[in-house]
């Protein structure tokens, strides 16, 4: 697959993600859909994950419950086989936009690697002091 064939990254922000994160992504040219624009803010995590996956969007969340969901998305797991997640962990809301901005080049790189390997799935955890990717 050539670099020009890499599909654009699209993001779906969970209800607990500050608007500043969505604005940071939009300012970098990415398409962002906020949960509240699509479904009720009290929707179960399984629905949130399904909506993000159905829209080929990377789910951005600060919800620790998605750690369990992301663990179930590994190779051989069937439920959320194509769900990509960026999860903030131990990161204050006031730091989230800055940390997202700092992580964008890594996120873009991981998206390209996943797409070139026909995986189309990334899992990245952003904390106050680290940015981890899981392949």
Residue frames relative to the residue before (quaternion, step in Angstrom):
aa qw qx qy qz dx dy dz
X 1.0000 0.0000 0.0000 0.0000 0.00 0.00 0.00
X 0.3629 -0.7410 0.5232 0.2132 3.57 -0.83 0.90
X 0.6671 -0.5109 0.3581 0.4071 3.55 -1.25 0.43
X 0.6554 0.5161 -0.3255 0.4451 3.60 1.02 -0.70
X 0.6601 0.5168 -0.3082 0.4497 3.59 1.21 -0.42
X 0.4647 0.6726 -0.4547 0.3533 3.60 1.24 -0.03
X 0.3953 -0.7255 0.5002 0.2590 3.61 -0.64 1.04
X 0.5504 -0.6250 0.4280 0.3511 3.58 -1.03 0.67
X 0.4716 -0.6354 0.5235 0.3161 3.55 -1.18 0.57
X 0.0633 -0.7495 0.6585 0.0260 3.51 -1.09 0.87
X 0.2277 -0.8020 0.5452 0.0881 3.56 -1.02 0.81
X 0.1417 -0.7439 0.6491 0.0720 3.54 -1.22 0.71
X 0.1612 -0.8240 0.5376 0.0773 3.61 -0.37 1.20
X 0.4561 -0.6803 0.5224 0.2371 3.51 -0.96 1.02
X 0.6904 -0.5149 0.3277 0.3884 3.56 -1.24 0.43
X 0.7124 0.4701 -0.2619 0.4506 3.59 1.08 -0.62
X 0.5417 0.6060 -0.4031 0.4206 3.59 1.28 0.07
X 0.4684 -0.6947 0.4615 0.2916 3.61 -0.72 1.00
X 0.5939 -0.5806 0.4294 0.3549 3.56 -1.14 0.68
X 0.5689 0.6064 -0.3859 0.3996 3.59 1.12 -0.55
X 0.6140 0.5331 -0.3508 0.4646 3.61 1.10 -0.61
X 0.6522 0.5026 -0.3094 0.4757 3.59 0.93 -0.90
X 0.6558 0.5069 -0.3107 0.4652 3.59 0.97 -0.83
X 0.6175 0.5348 -0.3391 0.4665 3.60 1.04 -0.71
X 0.6655 0.4945 -0.2969 0.4737 3.58 0.94 -0.88
X 0.6650 0.5003 -0.3015 0.4653 3.57 0.94 -0.88
X 0.6412 0.5264 -0.3220 0.4562 3.58 1.00 -0.79
X 0.6747 0.4561 -0.2822 0.5071 3.58 1.22 -0.48
X 0.6280 -0.5999 0.3070 0.3891 3.57 1.29 0.21
X 0.5356 0.6375 -0.4051 0.3777 3.58 1.22 0.19
X 0.4648 -0.6364 0.5398 0.2959 3.53 -1.25 0.56
X 0.0341 -0.8025 0.5950 -0.0275 3.55 -0.83 1.04
X 0.0891 -0.7520 0.6514 0.0471 3.53 -1.01 0.92
X 0.2764 -0.7493 0.5795 0.1622 3.56 -0.89 0.95
X 0.6295 -0.5652 0.3861 0.3677 3.55 -1.05 0.82
X 0.6859 0.5176 -0.2963 0.4170 3.58 0.81 -0.98
X 0.6062 0.5493 -0.3525 0.4545 3.60 1.26 -0.30
X 0.7613 0.3883 -0.1809 0.4868 3.60 1.20 -0.50
X 0.8155 0.0176 0.0492 0.5764 3.57 0.90 -0.94
X 0.6802 -0.4773 0.3634 0.4213 3.55 -1.32 0.23
X 0.5400 -0.6632 0.4186 0.3055 3.58 -0.98 0.85
X 0.6931 0.4393 -0.2890 0.4931 3.61 1.18 -0.32
X 0.3057 0.7734 -0.4991 0.2435 3.59 1.21 0.44
X 0.5496 -0.6195 0.4384 0.3493 3.59 -1.08 0.65
X 0.6493 -0.5517 0.3705 0.3699 3.55 -1.18 0.66
X 0.6235 0.5492 -0.3502 0.4324 3.59 1.01 -0.74
X 0.6476 0.4913 -0.3183 0.4877 3.61 1.05 -0.70
X 0.6167 0.5419 -0.3389 0.4595 3.59 0.99 -0.83
X 0.6676 0.4952 -0.2940 0.4719 3.58 0.90 -0.93
X 0.6669 0.5099 -0.3026 0.4514 3.58 0.91 -0.90
X 0.6472 0.5114 -0.3186 0.4671 3.61 0.99 -0.82
X 0.6464 0.5092 -0.3225 0.4677 3.60 0.91 -0.87
X 0.6820 0.4883 -0.2903 0.4606 3.56 0.86 -0.95
X 0.6611 0.5172 -0.3085 0.4477 3.60 0.92 -0.87
X 0.7203 0.4073 -0.2347 0.5101 3.59 1.15 -0.60
X 0.4149 -0.7284 0.4479 0.3109 3.59 1.31 0.25
X 0.4494 0.6742 -0.4483 0.3775 3.54 1.01 0.88
X 0.4541 -0.6466 0.5416 0.2869 3.52 -1.21 0.63
X 0.3366 -0.7452 0.5435 0.1899 3.57 -0.70 1.09
X 0.1161 -0.7645 0.6325 0.0443 3.57 -0.86 1.04
X 0.1090 0.8212 -0.5445 0.1312 3.57 -0.61 1.12
X 0.2694 -0.7124 0.6166 0.1996 3.51 -1.35 0.33
X 0.4757 0.6940 -0.3992 0.3644 3.55 1.38 0.10
X 0.4026 -0.7450 0.4891 0.2091 3.57 -0.59 1.16
X 0.5524 0.6188 -0.3956 0.3943 3.60 1.17 -0.43
X 0.6160 0.5608 -0.3553 0.4241 3.58 1.13 -0.48
X 0.4663 0.6396 -0.4644 0.3972 3.60 1.25 -0.05
X 0.6672 0.4870 -0.2934 0.4812 3.56 0.97 -0.85
X 0.6512 0.5030 -0.3222 0.4680 3.59 0.94 -0.84
X 0.6654 0.4950 -0.3198 0.4583 3.59 0.91 -0.84
X 0.6075 0.5479 -0.3565 0.4513 3.59 1.09 -0.61
X 0.6866 0.4703 -0.2750 0.4814 3.57 1.14 -0.62
X 0.6337 0.5560 -0.3388 0.4178 3.61 1.20 0.01
X 0.3889 0.7514 -0.4638 0.2628 3.56 1.21 0.23
X 0.7242 -0.4029 0.3193 0.4597 3.52 -1.32 0.08
X 0.7831 0.2849 -0.2393 0.4983 3.54 -0.87 0.98
X 0.5959 0.5314 -0.3736 0.4721 3.56 1.23 -0.23
X 0.3495 -0.8058 0.4485 0.1656 3.58 -0.84 0.89
X 0.6291 0.6146 -0.3644 0.3061 3.60 0.88 -0.75
X 0.8103 0.0736 -0.0136 0.5811 3.61 0.72 -1.00
X 0.0134 -0.8709 0.4912 -0.0141 3.54 0.86 1.01
X 0.7917 0.2932 -0.1487 0.5148 3.62 1.03 -0.71
X 0.4326 0.7155 -0.4514 0.3118 3.59 1.24 0.26
X 0.1469 -0.7567 0.6331 0.0704 3.53 -0.86 1.05
X 0.0763 -0.8091 0.5827 -0.0020 3.57 -0.96 0.90
X 0.0769 -0.7028 0.7029 0.0780 3.50 -1.21 0.76
X 0.0350 -0.8235 0.5649 -0.0389 3.54 -0.51 1.22
X 0.2974 -0.7178 0.6043 0.1764 3.52 -0.95 0.98
X 0.0221 -0.7944 0.6053 -0.0445 3.54 -0.90 0.99
X 0.8353 -0.0190 -0.0241 0.5490 3.58 -0.75 1.02
X 0.5122 0.5913 -0.4251 0.4553 3.52 0.97 0.95
X 0.4127 -0.7170 0.5024 0.2513 3.57 -0.69 1.06
X 0.6039 -0.5692 0.4166 0.3710 3.57 -1.10 0.68
X 0.6474 0.5373 -0.3198 0.4357 3.57 1.03 -0.77
X 0.6894 0.4556 -0.2687 0.4950 3.62 1.23 -0.41
X 0.5016 0.7288 -0.3974 0.2436 3.57 1.18 -0.56
X 0.6733 0.4937 -0.3156 0.4510 3.63 0.82 -0.89
X 0.6547 0.5017 -0.3137 0.4705 3.58 0.93 -0.86
X 0.6671 0.4955 -0.3039 0.4660 3.59 0.91 -0.89
X 0.6212 0.5235 -0.3438 0.4709 3.60 1.05 -0.72
X 0.6449 0.5224 -0.3166 0.4593 3.56 0.92 -0.90
X 0.6674 0.4998 -0.2927 0.4681 3.59 0.98 -0.84
X 0.7091 0.4675 -0.2521 0.4638 3.59 1.13 -0.65
X 0.4702 0.7364 -0.4212 0.2431 3.61 1.18 -0.40
X 0.6588 0.4945 -0.3407 0.4532 3.62 0.89 -0.74
X 0.6404 0.4991 -0.3252 0.4847 3.61 1.04 -0.70
X 0.6344 0.5288 -0.3278 0.4588 3.58 0.96 -0.86
X 0.6508 0.5081 -0.3079 0.4727 3.57 0.92 -0.90
X 0.6479 0.5147 -0.3162 0.4640 3.58 0.94 -0.87
X 0.6787 0.4900 -0.2954 0.4605 3.61 0.83 -0.95
X 0.6169 0.5377 -0.3412 0.4625 3.58 1.07 -0.73
X 0.6623 0.5014 -0.2987 0.4699 3.58 0.95 -0.89
X 0.6467 0.5071 -0.3194 0.4719 3.60 0.94 -0.84
X 0.6712 0.4975 -0.3004 0.4601 3.59 0.86 -0.95
X 0.6711 0.4953 -0.2978 0.4645 3.56 0.92 -0.89
X 0.6749 0.4944 -0.2955 0.4613 3.59 0.93 -0.86
X 0.7042 0.4074 -0.2513 0.5245 3.58 1.22 -0.47
X 0.4717 -0.7099 0.4040 0.3322 3.57 1.33 0.32
X 0.4200 0.6986 -0.4791 0.3258 3.58 1.09 0.64
X 0.0711 -0.8437 0.5226 0.0996 3.57 1.02 -0.89
X 0.6628 0.4442 -0.3261 0.5069 3.61 1.07 0.64
X 0.0034 -0.7792 0.6268 -0.0049 3.54 -0.97 0.90
X 0.0929 -0.7491 0.6518 0.0733 3.52 -1.27 0.50
X 0.0615 0.7901 -0.6007 0.1056 3.54 -0.57 1.23
X 0.1444 -0.7686 0.6197 0.0661 3.56 -0.99 0.92
X 0.1232 -0.7907 0.5993 0.0224 3.54 -0.76 1.15
X 0.0194 -0.7766 0.6297 0.0016 3.56 -0.83 1.01
X 0.7362 -0.3999 0.2908 0.4621 3.57 -1.29 -0.05
X 0.8227 0.2512 -0.1098 0.4979 3.60 1.01 -0.73
X 0.7841 0.2550 -0.1477 0.5462 3.60 1.22 -0.22
X 0.1480 -0.7142 0.6700 0.1385 3.48 -1.39 0.31
X 0.0430 -0.8226 0.5664 -0.0258 3.60 -0.48 1.21
X 0.1536 -0.7540 0.6306 0.1010 3.51 -1.11 0.74
X 0.1927 -0.7695 0.6020 0.0912 3.55 -1.08 0.78
X 0.0951 -0.8015 0.5896 0.0287 3.58 -0.70 1.06
